[in-house]
Amino acid sequence: MKYPIKTKEEFESLMEEVDSALQAKGVPIHARQIHAIGEVSKKFKIDLLVAPLQKSATPNLYEGESLSAHILDWFDQRYGERLKVDFSIGYSVVMLKGDAWLLKCPLIYGTVTVVCDRDLKKEYKNFVVNHVGKPQEKAAMNILRLIENFPQGLANRLSDEELRDLLNYYI
């Protein structure tokens, strides 16, 4: 089949049309990339991959995987961070050094060790898969890293008592 999209202008026009239709249907922003690939696929009666794509978009090539990649890229450029889905169970406000800070409460499956470590750069293994017959690992997370835009300088100044209070509050 000959692909009807030949120019960037035609592609842009198609994406505006598809995005407007998805918006009118009430499709949330984070779901529009996948729905758009489906809509373009139906419109032109072609099969398009959603994932995994083996290559990135090729300039001026609007067919096959390149078309899928162009669609995904278009939505990335249009909506950026709004495409991400927040799977947290909610937020809470914590008081530290007299100021209110927003604390994310992540969705957790299984068990996790919760710590209050002043070193915000230190990585904790927050996802583990244990296998029968192998040493068991446990996931861990630093509560201070769950506080939105929390600066290292303030983390360094928290007393042991403040860290204990935060840990108890979180638990």
MOZIHU-V628110 format. One record per residue. N is the residue number from 0. RES is the residue in one small letter. PHI is phi in whole degrees, 0 to 359 (* if undefined). PSI is psi in whole degrees, 0 to 359 (* if undefined). Layout:
n: <N	N>
res: <RES	RES>
phi: <PHI	PHI>
psi: <PSI	PSI>
This chain:
n: <0	1	2	3	4	5	6	7	8	9	10	11	12	13	14	15	16	17	18	19	20	21	22	23	24	25	26	27	28	29	30	31	32	33	34	35	36	37	38	39	40	41	42	43	44	45	46	47	48	49	50	51	52	53	54	55	56	57	58	59	60	61	62	63	64	65	66	67	68	69	70	71	72	73	74	75	76	77	78	79	80	81	82	83	84	85	86	87	88	89	90	91	92	93	94	95	96	97	98	99	100	101	102	103	104	105	106	107	108	109	110	111	112	113	114	115	116	117	118	119	120	121	122	123	124	125	126	127	128	129	130	131	132	133	134	135	136	137	138	139	140	141	142	143	144	145	146	147	148	149	150	151	152	153	154	155	156	157	158	159	160	161	162	163	164	165	166	167	168	169	170>
res: <m	k	y	p	i	k	t	k	e	e	f	e	s	l	m	e	e	v	d	s	a	l	q	a	k	g	v	p	i	h	a	r	q	i	h	a	i	g	e	v	s	k	k	f	k	i	d	l	l	v	a	p	l	q	k	s	a	t	p	n	l	y	e	g	e	s	l	s	a	h	i	l	d	w	f	d	q	r	y	g	e	r	l	k	v	d	f	s	i	g	y	s	v	v	m	l	k	g	d	a	w	l	l	k	c	p	l	i	y	g	t	v	t	v	v	c	d	r	d	l	k	k	e	y	k	n	f	v	v	n	h	v	g	k	p	q	e	k	a	a	m	n	i	l	r	l	i	e	n	f	p	q	g	l	a	n	r	l	s	d	e	e	l	r	d	l	l	n	y	y	i>
phi: <*	282	281	285	267	243	232	298	297	297	296	301	297	299	294	299	297	295	297	298	295	294	298	296	282	83	289	296	307	294	255	289	303	294	298	296	299	297	295	294	301	295	302	257	53	228	267	232	282	264	191	278	275	275	219	270	297	264	307	64	243	246	208	54	298	297	295	303	296	298	296	299	298	301	290	301	290	286	244	48	297	290	283	285	257	269	269	291	273	152	225	220	253	240	259	225	54	85	243	274	230	271	250	279	252	287	283	236	249	85	240	214	275	255	231	240	252	297	281	288	277	293	270	246	286	264	217	225	236	264	240	302	85	247	304	278	251	231	290	218	214	265	303	298	283	271	274	298	55	282	276	301	301	287	302	297	267	288	282	302	296	296	295	298	298	295	299	296	298	296	294>
psi: <139	129	132	347	118	336	162	323	317	319	313	317	316	316	321	316	313	315	319	318	318	320	316	329	352	18	124	152	316	346	357	328	308	315	323	318	319	318	317	320	313	315	317	4	52	158	130	139	143	316	158	135	133	342	164	175	133	126	134	16	108	63	158	219	328	321	315	315	320	318	312	316	319	315	324	315	325	315	346	237	339	349	341	143	129	109	12	158	354	191	158	162	133	146	123	125	35	0	150	136	146	122	122	137	101	158	126	132	134	213	155	142	128	130	162	93	125	334	98	344	341	127	135	145	100	4	122	149	118	144	144	135	357	157	136	133	160	137	153	152	147	116	323	332	350	353	125	126	35	123	148	322	319	321	320	333	357	135	164	322	318	322	317	317	318	317	314	321	314	315	*>
